[in-house]
Amino acid sequence: MSAKNRFQVFMNSVAAVLALATVALGELYLYTGIGVWLTVTISCGTACYHFSMRLLVGYLVPPVKGKAKWFRPKKWEAPLYRFCG
């Protein structure tokens, strides 16, 4: 398995574990009513959201090549960077 595939598996696993932890900790909070479990649930849910959205965007948006028109230097950029630098 290549390093890229291992990283993808790792990222998917982290998102899945965070999702399960969010549900489990939410149930624990509902069962016990202890406020610290709500805090931990919200933290896991927030992390799960960020991991999941990053993965979703990575799947939906095709990779952008470095030579795409958007990334080519414009004529006005070099003088601007010299002025700022």
N, C-alpha and C positions, 0 to 999 in steps of 0.2 A: 504494500500500500504506500502510495507516495505521501510526502509531507503535506501536500495540499489536501488530499483526501482525508488524512488523519485530522487535520485542522477542521475541516468541514464536519467530520463526525464529532469532534470535540465541541464545536459551537452548537451543533444540533442537540447534543447530549446536555450541555449546560442549560440551554433554553428549556428542554423537557424537564430536567430536574427542578429548575426554578418554577415552572408551571405546576408541577406536582407539589412542591413545597408550599407554594402559595395556597393551593386548595387545602392541603393538609393542615397548615397553620391557621387558615381561616376557620376550618372546622374546629380546631383546638380552641381558638378564641371563642367561637360560639358556644362550645361546650363548657369552658371554664369561666369565661367573662373576665379573664385577667388581661389588663390593658397592654402589657408588654407583648403578648401574642399578636395583638392588632398591629403594633408597631413593626414587628418582625414580618408579619403578613404583608403589610404595605411595602416594606423594603424589598421583599422577594418579588412581589408583584411588579414593582417599578423596574427592577433588574430584568425580570422576565419580559416585560414590555420592550425594553431597549434591545435586548438580545434578539427577540422575535422580529421586531421591526427592521433591525439591521439585516437579518437573514432574509426577510421577505423582500426588502428592497434589492438585495443582492441577487435574488432569484428573478425578480421581475424586470430589472433594468439591465440591459446588456452592457458588457464591459466597454469602456471608451478607450479607444486606441490613442496613444500619445501623439499621433500624426493627424488627428482629427482637426478640422478647420478651427474649431473653437479654441484649441490649445496652441495654435501657431502664433508666434510673436507678431504683433501688429507694428506698423512703421512708427507709430507715436510712442511705443512703450520704451524703447531704448533711451531716447532723450529724457523721458520722464524719470526713469530709474537712475540715470546719471545725475539729474538735478536733485533727486531725493537722497541719493547716496552720498 
